[in-house]
Amino acid sequence: MNFAEQRKKDVAFTIAENPTEITIERTLKTPAGGGRKIEKSTVGPFTVRIFNQAGKQMAVKIVSGTAGTKDEDETWAFLADSEADIQAGPNVTDEFTINGIRFRVTMAIPRYWQGQRTSIDGTLKVVG
């Protein structure tokens, strides 16, 4: 067994300790005729592990604007296996709901070992 296979097994074990099944609601924005075309789709389900980032303080940021204020919680993260299709970027927005809490993927980082994808991890933001 090489390192990539061992890493995939370790990720599967970690997810299995506290699994959560999510279905992604994806919004994709593509250039079209001087504007943007918005396409919505559903991806999944995927089994991931969602956790609070231990290194970050448990703090809720209050953001104010012309319409009022809102609370933003940016202390959540996820771990997914190598087969999950979870994305984040300027042209794609992935969101899902768990137990009445809506999350947006703010960063999705595929992890590779010698060209082989072993997992995806990233950060989440509570929205809505």
MMTF fields as JSON, N, C-alpha, C and O atoms, coordinates in Angstrom:
{
  "mmtfVersion": "1.0.0",
  "mmtfProducer": "UNKNOWN",
  "numBonds": 511,
  "numAtoms": 512,
  "numGroups": 128,
  "numChains": 1,
  "numModels": 1,
  "chainsPerModel": [1],
  "groupsPerChain": [128],
  "chainIdList": ["A"],
  "bondAtomList": [4, 2, 8, 6, 12, 10, 16, 14, 20, 18, 24, 22, 28, 26, 32, 30, 36, 34, 40, 38, 44, 42, 48, 46, 52, 50, 56, 54, 60, 58, 64, 62, 68, 66, 72, 70, 76, 74, 80, 78, 84, 82, 88, 86, 92, 90, 96, 94, 100, 98, 104, 102, 108, 106, 112, 110, 116, 114, 120, 118, 124, 122, 128, 126, 132, 130, 136, 134, 140, 138, 144, 142, 148, 146, 152, 150, 156, 154, 160, 158, 164, 162, 168, 166, 172, 170, 176, 174, 180, 178, 184, 182, 188, 186, 192, 190, 196, 194, 200, 198, 204, 202, 208, 206, 212, 210, 216, 214, 220, 218, 224, 222, 228, 226, 232, 230, 236, 234, 240, 238, 244, 242, 248, 246, 252, 250, 256, 254, 260, 258, 264, 262, 268, 266, 272, 270, 276, 274, 280, 278, 284, 282, 288, 286, 292, 290, 296, 294, 300, 298, 304, 302, 308, 306, 312, 310, 316, 314, 320, 318, 324, 322, 328, 326, 332, 330, 336, 334, 340, 338, 344, 342, 348, 346, 352, 350, 356, 354, 360, 358, 364, 362, 368, 366, 372, 370, 376, 374, 380, 378, 384, 382, 388, 386, 392, 390, 396, 394, 400, 398, 404, 402, 408, 406, 412, 410, 416, 414, 420, 418, 424, 422, 428, 426, 432, 430, 436, 434, 440, 438, 444, 442, 448, 446, 452, 450, 456, 454, 460, 458, 464, 462, 468, 466, 472, 470, 476, 474, 480, 478, 484, 482, 488, 486, 492, 490, 496, 494, 500, 498, 504, 502, 508, 506],
  "bondOrderList": [1, 1, 1, 1, 1, 1, 1, 1, 1, 1, 1, 1, 1, 1, 1, 1, 1, 1, 1, 1, 1, 1, 1, 1, 1, 1, 1, 1, 1, 1, 1, 1, 1, 1, 1, 1, 1, 1, 1, 1, 1, 1, 1, 1, 1, 1, 1, 1, 1, 1, 1, 1, 1, 1, 1, 1, 1, 1, 1, 1, 1, 1, 1, 1, 1, 1, 1, 1, 1, 1, 1, 1, 1, 1, 1, 1, 1, 1, 1, 1, 1, 1, 1, 1, 1, 1, 1, 1, 1, 1, 1, 1, 1, 1, 1, 1, 1, 1, 1, 1, 1, 1, 1, 1, 1, 1, 1, 1, 1, 1, 1, 1, 1, 1, 1, 1, 1, 1, 1, 1, 1, 1, 1, 1, 1, 1, 1],
  "groupList": [{"groupName": "MET", "atomNameList": ["N", "CA", "C", "O"], "elementList": ["N", "C", "C", "O"], "formalChargeList": [0, 0, 0, 0], "bondAtomList": [1, 0, 2, 1, 3, 2], "bondOrderList": [1, 1, 2], "singleLetterCode": "M", "chemCompType": "L-PEPTIDE LINKING"}, {"groupName": "ASN", "atomNameList": ["N", "CA", "C", "O"], "elementList": ["N", "C", "C", "O"], "formalChargeList": [0, 0, 0, 0], "bondAtomList": [1, 0, 2, 1, 3, 2], "bondOrderList": [1, 1, 2], "singleLetterCode": "N", "chemCompType": "L-PEPTIDE LINKING"}, {"groupName": "PHE", "atomNameList": ["N", "CA", "C", "O"], "elementList": ["N", "C", "C", "O"], "formalChargeList": [0, 0, 0, 0], "bondAtomList": [1, 0, 2, 1, 3, 2], "bondOrderList": [1, 1, 2], "singleLetterCode": "F", "chemCompType": "L-PEPTIDE LINKING"}, {"groupName": "ALA", "atomNameList": ["N", "CA", "C", "O"], "elementList": ["N", "C", "C", "O"], "formalChargeList": [0, 0, 0, 0], "bondAtomList": [1, 0, 2, 1, 3, 2], "bondOrderList": [1, 1, 2], "singleLetterCode": "A", "chemCompType": "L-PEPTIDE LINKING"}, {"groupName": "GLU", "atomNameList": ["N", "CA", "C", "O"], "elementList": ["N", "C", "C", "O"], "formalChargeList": [0, 0, 0, 0], "bondAtomList": [1, 0, 2, 1, 3, 2], "bondOrderList": [1, 1, 2], "singleLetterCode": "E", "chemCompType": "L-PEPTIDE LINKING"}, {"groupName": "GLN", "atomNameList": ["N", "CA", "C", "O"], "elementList": ["N", "C", "C", "O"], "formalChargeList": [0, 0, 0, 0], "bondAtomList": [1, 0, 2, 1, 3, 2], "bondOrderList": [1, 1, 2], "singleLetterCode": "Q", "chemCompType": "L-PEPTIDE LINKING"}, {"groupName": "ARG", "atomNameList": ["N", "CA", "C", "O"], "elementList": ["N", "C", "C", "O"], "formalChargeList": [0, 0, 0, 0], "bondAtomList": [1, 0, 2, 1, 3, 2], "bondOrderList": [1, 1, 2], "singleLetterCode": "R", "chemCompType": "L-PEPTIDE LINKING"}, {"groupName": "LYS", "atomNameList": ["N", "CA", "C", "O"], "elementList": ["N", "C", "C", "O"], "formalChargeList": [0, 0, 0, 0], "bondAtomList": [1, 0, 2, 1, 3, 2], "bondOrderList": [1, 1, 2], "singleLetterCode": "K", "chemCompType": "L-PEPTIDE LINKING"}, {"groupName": "ASP", "atomNameList": ["N", "CA", "C", "O"], "elementList": ["N", "C", "C", "O"], "formalChargeList": [0, 0, 0, 0], "bondAtomList": [1, 0, 2, 1, 3, 2], "bondOrderList": [1, 1, 2], "singleLetterCode": "D", "chemCompType": "L-PEPTIDE LINKING"}, {"groupName": "VAL", "atomNameList": ["N", "CA", "C", "O"], "elementList": ["N", "C", "C", "O"], "formalChargeList": [0, 0, 0, 0], "bondAtomList": [1, 0, 2, 1, 3, 2], "bondOrderList": [1, 1, 2], "singleLetterCode": "V", "chemCompType": "L-PEPTIDE LINKING"}, {"groupName": "THR", "atomNameList": ["N", "CA", "C", "O"], "elementList": ["N", "C", "C", "O"], "formalChargeList": [0, 0, 0, 0], "bondAtomList": [1, 0, 2, 1, 3, 2], "bondOrderList": [1, 1, 2], "singleLetterCode": "T", "chemCompType": "L-PEPTIDE LINKING"}, {"groupName": "ILE", "atomNameList": ["N", "CA", "C", "O"], "elementList": ["N", "C", "C", "O"], "formalChargeList": [0, 0, 0, 0], "bondAtomList": [1, 0, 2, 1, 3, 2], "bondOrderList": [1, 1, 2], "singleLetterCode": "I", "chemCompType": "L-PEPTIDE LINKING"}, {"groupName": "PRO", "atomNameList": ["N", "CA", "C", "O"], "elementList": ["N", "C", "C", "O"], "formalChargeList": [0, 0, 0, 0], "bondAtomList": [1, 0, 2, 1, 3, 2], "bondOrderList": [1, 1, 2], "singleLetterCode": "P", "chemCompType": "L-PEPTIDE LINKING"}, {"groupName": "LEU", "atomNameList": ["N", "CA", "C", "O"], "elementList": ["N", "C", "C", "O"], "formalChargeList": [0, 0, 0, 0], "bondAtomList": [1, 0, 2, 1, 3, 2], "bondOrderList": [1, 1, 2], "singleLetterCode": "L", "chemCompType": "L-PEPTIDE LINKING"}, {"groupName": "GLY", "atomNameList": ["N", "CA", "C", "O"], "elementList": ["N", "C", "C", "O"], "formalChargeList": [0, 0, 0, 0], "bondAtomList": [1, 0, 2, 1, 3, 2], "bondOrderList": [1, 1, 2], "singleLetterCode": "G", "chemCompType": "PEPTIDE LINKING"}, {"groupName": "SER", "atomNameList": ["N", "CA", "C", "O"], "elementList": ["N", "C", "C", "O"], "formalChargeList": [0, 0, 0, 0], "bondAtomList": [1, 0, 2, 1, 3, 2], "bondOrderList": [1, 1, 2], "singleLetterCode": "S", "chemCompType": "L-PEPTIDE LINKING"}, {"groupName": "TRP", "atomNameList": ["N", "CA", "C", "O"], "elementList": ["N", "C", "C", "O"], "formalChargeList": [0, 0, 0, 0], "bondAtomList": [1, 0, 2, 1, 3, 2], "bondOrderList": [1, 1, 2], "singleLetterCode": "W", "chemCompType": "L-PEPTIDE LINKING"}, {"groupName": "TYR", "atomNameList": ["N", "CA", "C", "O"], "elementList": ["N", "C", "C", "O"], "formalChargeList": [0, 0, 0, 0], "bondAtomList": [1, 0, 2, 1, 3, 2], "bondOrderList": [1, 1, 2], "singleLetterCode": "Y", "chemCompType": "L-PEPTIDE LINKING"}],
  "groupTypeList": [0, 1, 2, 3, 4, 5, 6, 7, 7, 8, 9, 3, 2, 10, 11, 3, 4, 1, 12, 10, 4, 11, 10, 11, 4, 6, 10, 13, 7, 10, 12, 3, 14, 14, 14, 6, 7, 11, 4, 7, 15, 10, 9, 14, 12, 2, 10, 9, 6, 11, 2, 1, 5, 3, 14, 7, 5, 0, 3, 9, 7, 11, 9, 15, 14, 10, 3, 14, 10, 7, 8, 4, 8, 4, 10, 16, 3, 2, 13, 3, 8, 15, 4, 3, 8, 11, 5, 3, 14, 12, 1, 9, 10, 8, 4, 2, 10, 11, 1, 14, 11, 6, 2, 6, 9, 10, 0, 3, 11, 12, 6, 17, 16, 5, 14, 5, 6, 10, 15, 11, 8, 14, 10, 13, 7, 9, 9, 14],
  "groupIdList": [1, 2, 3, 4, 5, 6, 7, 8, 9, 10, 11, 12, 13, 14, 15, 16, 17, 18, 19, 20, 21, 22, 23, 24, 25, 26, 27, 28, 29, 30, 31, 32, 33, 34, 35, 36, 37, 38, 39, 40, 41, 42, 43, 44, 45, 46, 47, 48, 49, 50, 51, 52, 53, 54, 55, 56, 57, 58, 59, 60, 61, 62, 63, 64, 65, 66, 67, 68, 69, 70, 71, 72, 73, 74, 75, 76, 77, 78, 79, 80, 81, 82, 83, 84, 85, 86, 87, 88, 89, 90, 91, 92, 93, 94, 95, 96, 97, 98, 99, 100, 101, 102, 103, 104, 105, 106, 107, 108, 109, 110, 111, 112, 113, 114, 115, 116, 117, 118, 119, 120, 121, 122, 123, 124, 125, 126, 127, 128],
  "secStructList": [7, 7, 2, 2, 2, 2, 2, 2, 2, 2, 2, 2, 2, 2, 2, 2, 2, 1, 7, 3, 3, 3, 3, 3, 3, 3, 3, 3, 3, 3, 3, 3, 6, 6, 3, 3, 3, 3, 3, 3, 3, 3, 3, 3, 3, 3, 3, 3, 3, 3, 3, 3, 7, 6, 6, 1, 7, 7, 7, 7, 3, 3, 3, 3, 3, 6, 6, 3, 3, 3, 3, 3, 3, 3, 3, 3, 3, 3, 3, 3, 3, 6, 6, 7, 7, 7, 7, 7, 5, 6, 6, 3, 3, 3, 3, 3, 3, 3, 6, 6, 3, 3, 3, 3, 3, 3, 3, 3, 3, 3, 3, 3, 3, 6, 6, 3, 3, 3, 3, 3, 3, 3, 3, 3, 3, 3, 3, 7],
  "xCoordList": [0.848, 0.0, 0.898, 1.813, 0.61, 1.405, 0.773, -0.292, 1.437, 0.975, -0.405, -1.236, -0.661, -1.949, -3.092, -4.131, -2.914, -3.949, -4.159, -5.295, -3.069, -3.181, -3.886, -4.703, -3.574, -4.227, -5.732, -6.519, -6.143, -7.567, -8.255, -9.38, -7.583, -8.145, -8.28, -9.286, -7.277, -7.316, -8.449, -9.132, -8.644, -9.724, -11.077, -11.964, -11.24, -12.502, -12.781, -13.922, -11.741, -11.901, -12.318, -13.212, -11.682, -11.993, -13.423, -14.132, -13.847, -15.22, -16.213, -17.248, -15.908, -16.819, -17.023, -18.022, -16.094, -16.247, -17.413, -18.029, -17.72, -18.825, -19.327, -19.113, -19.997, -20.385, -21.636, -22.528, -21.677, -22.846, -23.063, -22.132, -24.285, -24.588, -25.122, -26.054, -24.515, -24.927, -25.272, -24.717, -26.186, -26.496, -26.25, -26.852, -25.367, -24.928, -25.928, -26.385, -26.257, -27.01, -25.993, -25.502, -25.688, -24.618, -25.181, -26.144, -24.554, -24.858, -23.589, -22.554, -23.678, -22.535, -22.812, -23.87, -21.863, -21.996, -20.987, -19.782, -21.491, -20.618, -20.848, -21.969, -19.786, -19.946, -20.904, -20.844, -21.785, -22.736, -23.187, -23.893, -22.784, -23.256, -23.044, -23.939, -21.909, -21.62, -22.108, -21.879, -22.768, -23.242, -22.845, -21.835, -23.656, -23.391, -24.654, -25.76, -24.459, -25.551, -25.465, -24.397, -26.585, -26.601, -27.284, -28.43, -26.556, -27.088, -27.119, -26.134, -28.247, -28.375, -28.478, -29.128, -27.821, -27.877, -27.731, -27.374, -28.015, -27.871, -26.823, -26.851, -25.894, -24.804, -24.772, -24.968, -24.529, -24.419, -25.489, -26.134, -25.687, -25.178, -23.738, -23.261, -23.071, -21.719, -21.71, -22.436, -20.896, -20.72, -19.432, -18.357, -19.543, -18.408, -18.371, -19.282, -17.315, -17.243, -17.207, -16.36, -18.124, -18.185, -17.769, -18.229, -16.901, -16.392, -16.084, -15.94, -15.99, -15.597, -14.08, -13.443, -13.499, -12.042, -11.494, -11.821, -10.671, -10.136, -9.218, -9.132, -8.541, -7.586, -8.21, -7.538, -9.492, -10.142, -10.977, -11.554, -11.034, -11.881, -13.337, -13.717, -14.14, -15.575, -16.139, -16.519, -16.189, -16.664, -17.604, -17.393, -18.608, -19.542, -19.261, -19.256, -19.028, -18.742, -20.062, -20.901, -20.247, -21.451, -21.114, -20.237, -21.818, -21.596, -22.78, -23.93, -22.502, -23.603, -23.553, -22.486, -24.711, -24.838, -26.054, -26.645, -26.427, -27.563, -28.884, -29.81, -28.977, -30.232, -30.305, -31.349, -29.25, -29.254, -27.982, -26.931, -28.082, -26.913, -27.21, -28.367, -26.147, -26.285, -25.076, -23.996, -25.283, -24.2, -23.557, -24.254, -22.228, -21.506, -20.621, -19.809, -20.779, -19.975, -19.071, -19.555, -17.772, -16.815, -15.863, -14.707, -16.329, -15.432, -15.612, -15.034, -16.389, -16.669, -15.773, -15.312, -15.528, -14.719, -15.291, -16.167, -14.786, -15.244, -14.075, -13.03, -14.28, -13.349, -14.175, -15.167, -13.777, -14.494, -13.501, -12.304, -14.011, -13.122, -12.766, -13.249, -11.928, -11.402, -12.449, -12.24, -13.565, -14.594, -15.627, -16.41, -15.642, -16.65, -16.431, -15.296, -17.526, -17.482, -17.948, -19.11, -17.029, -17.322, -16.392, -15.179, -16.959, -16.179, -16.461, -17.483, -15.539, -15.71, -14.86, -13.772, -15.347, -14.577, -15.41, -16.568, -14.821, -15.541, -16.739, -17.661, -16.739, -17.825, -18.719, -19.668, -18.43, -19.236, -19.514, -18.624, -20.766, -21.163, -21.843, -22.86, -21.287, -21.879, -22.463, -21.788, -23.728, -24.394, -25.166, -25.569, -25.37, -26.177, -26.752, -26.279, -27.781, -28.449, -28.372, -28.653, -27.985, -27.927, -28.642, -28.318, -29.6, -30.329, -30.814, -30.752, -31.29, -31.813, -30.763, -31.104, -29.495, -28.405, -27.893, -27.552, -27.841, -27.375, -25.894, -25.469, -25.116, -23.673, -23.323, -23.939, -22.322, -21.736, -20.271, -19.561, -19.827, -18.421, -17.64, -17.883, -16.701, -15.913, -14.533, -13.884, -14.087, -12.813, -12.863, -13.276, -12.45, -12.375, -10.999, -10.645, -10.231, -8.85, -8.688, -8.735, -8.496, -8.196, -6.765, -5.85, -6.58, -5.246, -4.741, -5.461, -3.502, -2.907, -1.619, -0.921, -1.329, -0.038, 0.44, -0.178, 1.531, 2.127, 1.086, 1.01, 0.286, -0.691, -2.013, -2.917, -2.152, -3.389, -4.16, -3.63, -5.413, -6.215, -6.567, -7.031, -6.336, -6.575, -7.744, -8.339, -8.09, -9.2, -9.476, -8.755, -10.55, -10.87, -11.187, -11.95, -10.61, -10.994, -11.175, -10.726, -11.83, -12.063, -12.847, -13.083, -13.245, -13.935, -15.377, -15.726, -16.199, -17.625, -18.016, -17.376, -19.068, -19.606, -21.103, -21.794, -21.594, -23.025, -23.689, -23.297, -24.693, -25.405, -26.904, -27.392, -27.607, -29.067, -29.635, -30.855],
  "yCoordList": [-1.174, 0.0, 1.243, 1.369, 2.157, 3.378, 4.46, 4.258, 5.597, 6.665, 7.188, 7.456, 7.339, 7.867, 6.951, 7.432, 5.644, 4.695, 4.757, 4.705, 4.867, 4.972, 6.264, 6.272, 7.349, 8.634, 8.537, 9.039, 7.895, 7.727, 6.908, 7.218, 5.864, 5.051, 5.873, 5.774, 6.679, 7.528, 8.557, 8.812, 9.139, 10.11, 9.425, 9.968, 8.235, 7.496, 7.169, 7.263, 6.785, 6.479, 7.731, 7.67, 8.848, 10.107, 10.554, 10.991, 10.448, 10.817, 9.891, 10.346, 8.598, 7.611, 7.831, 7.376, 8.521, 8.794, 9.743, 9.661, 10.641, 11.589, 12.019, 13.161, 11.104, 11.399, 12.267, 12.204, 13.071, 13.877, 13.766, 13.96, 13.456, 13.378, 14.731, 15.283, 15.248, 16.55, 16.431, 15.598, 17.269, 17.425, 18.893, 19.792, 19.107, 20.454, 21.097, 20.467, 22.349, 23.184, 24.136, 25.055, 23.904, 24.648, 25.74, 25.529, 26.915, 28.02, 28.311, 28.649, 28.176, 28.389, 29.61, 29.711, 30.537, 31.757, 31.695, 31.596, 31.756, 31.703, 32.938, 33.44, 33.436, 34.594, 34.27, 33.194, 35.222, 35.022, 36.375, 37.116, 36.693, 37.896, 39.196, 40.041, 39.386, 40.62, 40.618, 41.583, 39.57, 39.442, 38.078, 37.493, 37.599, 36.275, 35.43, 35.907, 34.177, 33.212, 32.44, 31.945, 32.337, 31.645, 30.297, 30.219, 29.233, 27.874, 27.281, 27.356, 26.694, 26.051, 24.548, 24.079, 23.79, 22.335, 21.753, 22.449, 20.467, 19.742, 18.661, 17.942, 18.54, 17.574, 16.758, 17.296, 15.479, 14.634, 13.581, 13.332, 12.965, 13.287, 12.808, 11.889, 13.459, 13.107, 12.933, 13.622, 12.021, 11.858, 12.563, 12.223, 13.539, 14.366, 14.436, 13.97, 15.02, 15.331, 16.846, 17.506, 17.392, 18.829, 19.052, 18.355, 20.02, 20.252, 21.724, 22.491, 22.09, 23.435, 23.482, 22.589, 24.492, 24.585, 24.883, 25.911, 23.996, 24.135, 25.344, 25.934, 25.714, 26.806, 28.19, 29.181, 28.266, 29.572, 29.799, 28.864, 31.034, 31.389, 31.257, 31.552, 30.815, 30.734, 32.15, 32.615, 32.815, 34.197, 34.396, 33.844, 35.165, 35.522, 36.967, 37.853, 37.19, 38.53, 39.2, 38.599, 40.422, 41.178, 42.121, 42.976, 41.954, 42.761, 43.696, 43.258, 44.992, 45.943, 46.559, 46.741, 46.867, 47.494, 48.387, 48.648, 48.854, 49.768, 49.094, 49.764, 47.795, 47.095, 46.613, 46.112, 46.747, 46.291, 45.541, 45.788, 44.618, 43.844, 42.36, 41.94, 41.576, 40.125, 39.51, 40.098, 38.319, 37.586, 36.652, 36.024, 36.556, 35.635, 34.747, 35.233, 33.443, 32.461, 31.768, 31.032, 31.994, 31.456, 30.455, 30.352, 29.724, 28.818, 27.358, 26.481, 27.069, 25.694, 25.237, 26.046, 23.919, 23.33, 21.96, 21.446, 21.374, 20.043, 19.21, 19.737, 17.896, 16.936, 15.98, 15.431, 15.774, 14.883, 13.94, 14.22, 12.82, 11.884, 12.411, 13.463, 11.679, 12.147, 12.167, 12.815, 11.475, 11.391, 12.518, 12.699, 13.266, 14.319, 15.456, 15.801, 16.022, 17.162, 18.394, 18.792, 18.989, 20.178, 21.28, 21.086, 22.436, 23.51, 24.848, 25.031, 25.773, 27.162, 28.021, 27.616, 29.184, 30.069, 31.256, 31.387, 32.125, 33.331, 33.05, 33.863, 31.911, 31.596, 30.456, 30.093, 29.887, 28.771, 28.965, 29.329, 28.715, 28.792, 27.482, 27.122, 26.766, 25.534, 25.8, 26.347, 25.412, 25.576, 24.307, 23.563, 24.065, 22.937, 23.268, 24.176, 22.519, 22.745, 21.481, 20.383, 21.651, 20.554, 21.015, 22.071, 20.245, 20.559, 22.01, 22.661, 22.503, 23.861, 24.95, 26.133, 24.579, 25.559, 25.517, 24.451, 26.668, 26.754, 27.113, 28.09, 26.302, 26.512, 26.852, 26.345, 27.72, 28.007, 27.59, 27.888, 26.906, 26.518, 27.76, 28.323, 28.189, 29.386, 29.045, 29.88, 27.81, 27.352, 25.834, 25.166, 25.289, 23.838, 23.519, 23.969, 22.742, 22.455, 20.962, 20.17, 20.56, 19.153, 18.854, 19.632, 17.743, 17.337, 16.201, 15.238, 16.323, 15.347, 14.778, 15.432, 13.55, 12.943, 12.308, 11.366, 12.81, 12.341, 12.233, 11.224, 13.289, 13.369, 12.673, 12.755, 11.996, 11.278, 12.031, 12.294, 12.377, 13.102, 12.17, 11.048, 12.662, 11.833, 12.323, 11.533, 13.603, 14.146, 15.576, 16.155, 16.126, 17.543, 18.091, 17.487, 19.219, 19.88, 21.363, 21.879, 22.026, 23.443, 24.068, 23.452, 25.307, 26.061, 26.334, 26.354, 26.543, 26.795, 28.069, 28.473, 28.688, 29.89, 29.666, 29.218, 29.974, 29.886, 31.09, 32.231, 30.839, 31.915, 31.783, 30.723, 32.859, 32.832, 32.852, 32.831],
  "zCoordList": [0.0, 0.0, 0.0, 0.814, -0.936, -0.979, -0.101, 0.484, -0.02, 0.868, 0.464, 1.331, -0.842, -1.303, -0.876, -0.425, -1.011, -0.585, 0.922, 1.396, 1.676, 3.132, 3.528, 4.449, 2.839, 3.129, 2.884, 3.686, 1.778, 1.488, 2.58, 2.974, 3.069, 4.156, 5.431, 6.133, 5.728, 6.926, 6.84, 7.831, 5.67, 5.471, 5.65, 6.309, 5.067, 5.207, 6.672, 7.123, 7.416, 8.839, 9.613, 10.458, 9.331, 10.021, 9.728, 10.635, 8.481, 8.126, 8.82, 9.306, 8.869, 9.471, 10.971, 11.528, 11.627, 13.06, 13.345, 14.408, 12.407, 12.586, 11.203, 10.795, 10.477, 9.094, 8.994, 9.84, 7.946, 7.612, 6.114, 5.333, 5.709, 4.286, 3.821, 4.406, 2.762, 2.231, 0.749, 0.031, 0.314, -1.104, -1.439, -0.853, -2.378, -2.749, -3.707, -4.661, -3.442, -4.378, -5.001, -4.346, -6.265, -6.936, -7.84, -8.578, -7.76, -8.669, -9.455, -8.881, -10.773, -11.657, -12.517, -13.139, -12.553, -13.35, -14.489, -14.256, -15.734, -16.901, -17.766, -17.84, -18.427, -19.306, -20.456, -21.051, -20.752, -21.851, -22.392, -21.708, -23.606, -24.289, -23.548, -23.536, -22.939, -22.22, -20.789, -20.059, -20.376, -18.993, -18.441, -18.834, -17.532, -16.968, -17.021, -16.768, -17.352, -17.347, -16.033, -15.671, -15.32, -14.033, -14.215, -14.657, -13.867, -13.952, -12.553, -11.819, -12.186, -10.877, -11.081, -12.016, -10.186, -10.256, -8.859, -7.908, -8.758, -7.5, -7.697, -8.696, -6.748, -6.837, -5.551, -4.462, -5.681, -4.485, -4.469, -5.487, -3.344, -2.004, -1.791, -2.457, -0.847, -0.427, 1.082, 1.798, 1.555, 2.997, 3.382, 2.887, 4.262, 4.675, 6.195, 6.878, 6.699, 8.125, 8.25, 7.648, 9.03, 9.28, 10.722, 11.626, 10.928, 12.279, 12.48, 11.528, 13.737, 14.108, 14.125, 14.682, 13.534, 13.482, 14.864, 15.458, 15.373, 16.731, 16.869, 17.945, 15.802, 15.879, 15.854, 16.139, 15.516, 15.447, 16.689, 17.244, 17.114, 18.249, 17.853, 16.72, 18.791, 18.562, 18.641, 19.716, 17.524, 17.514, 16.339, 15.259, 16.552, 15.495, 15.123, 15.977, 13.843, 13.352, 12.989, 12.318, 13.424, 13.094, 11.952, 12.073, 10.847, 9.657, 9.508, 9.543, 9.339, 9.179, 7.792, 7.205, 7.299, 5.99, 5.985, 7.032, 4.816, 4.734, 5.109, 5.564, 4.925, 5.221, 6.664, 7.082, 7.427, 8.817, 9.144, 8.551, 10.096, 10.499, 10.361, 10.343, 10.265, 10.239, 10.929, 10.974, 11.462, 12.11, 11.094, 10.297, 11.119, 10.253, 11.1, 11.888, 10.936, 11.657, 10.646, 9.786, 10.741, 9.774, 10.417, 10.008, 11.41, 12.131, 11.732, 12.375, 10.697, 10.301, 9.16, 8.355, 9.1, 8.04, 7.692, 8.388, 6.603, 6.199, 5.689, 5.307, 5.692, 5.111, 4.268, 4.748, 3.012, 2.1, 1.432, 1.377, 0.925, 0.241, -1.147, -1.565, -1.844, -3.128, -4.235, -5.26, -4.053, -5.09, -5.01, -5.943, -3.927, -3.745, -4.745, -5.076, -5.211, -6.128, -5.359, -5.443, -4.612, -3.814, -4.305, -4.381, -4.637, -5.239, -4.575, -3.913, -4.766, -4.345, -5.269, -5.676, -5.592, -6.455, -6.885, -6.489, -7.699, -8.104, -9.011, -9.078, -9.71, -10.635, -10.168, -10.863, -9.004, -8.507, -7.019, -6.25, -6.626, -5.224, -4.857, -5.449, -3.882, -3.372, -1.997, -1.125, -1.802, -0.51, -0.183, -1.077, 1.126, 1.581, 2.945, 3.629, 3.335, 4.614, 5.455, 4.975, 6.728, 7.693, 8.952, 9.497, 9.416, 10.657, 10.702, 11.745, 9.579, 9.522, 9.418, 9.397, 9.353, 9.227, 7.79, 7.277, 7.15, 5.76, 5.746, 6.364, 5.027, 4.904, 3.462, 2.525, 3.296, 1.986, 2.029, 2.99, 0.993, 0.885, 0.474, -0.594, 1.32, 1.011, 0.461, -0.169, 0.703, 0.165, 0.071, 1.019, -1.056, -1.244, -1.813, -2.903, -1.067, -1.452, -1.708, -0.767, -2.974, -3.236, -2.789, -3.058, -2.116, -1.654, -2.538, -2.799, -2.992, -3.903, -3.32, -2.545, -3.712, -3.417, -4.705, -5.2, -5.251, -6.496, -7.61, -8.31, -7.76, -8.829, -8.57, -9.401, -7.45, -7.13, -6.05, -4.971, -6.347, -5.359, -4.205, -4.41, -2.981, -1.794, -0.952, -0.218, -1.039, -0.248, -0.688, -1.501, -0.12, -0.301, 1.08, 1.833, 1.407, 2.654, 2.376, 1.353, 3.29, 3.081, 4.212, 5.251, 3.984, 5.024, 4.612, 3.431, 5.639, 5.457, 6.181, 7.151, 5.697, 6.327, 6.525, 5.61, 7.708, 7.965, 7.304, 7.551, 6.464, 5.769, 6.029, 6.421, 5.807, 5.912, 7.281, 7.444]
}
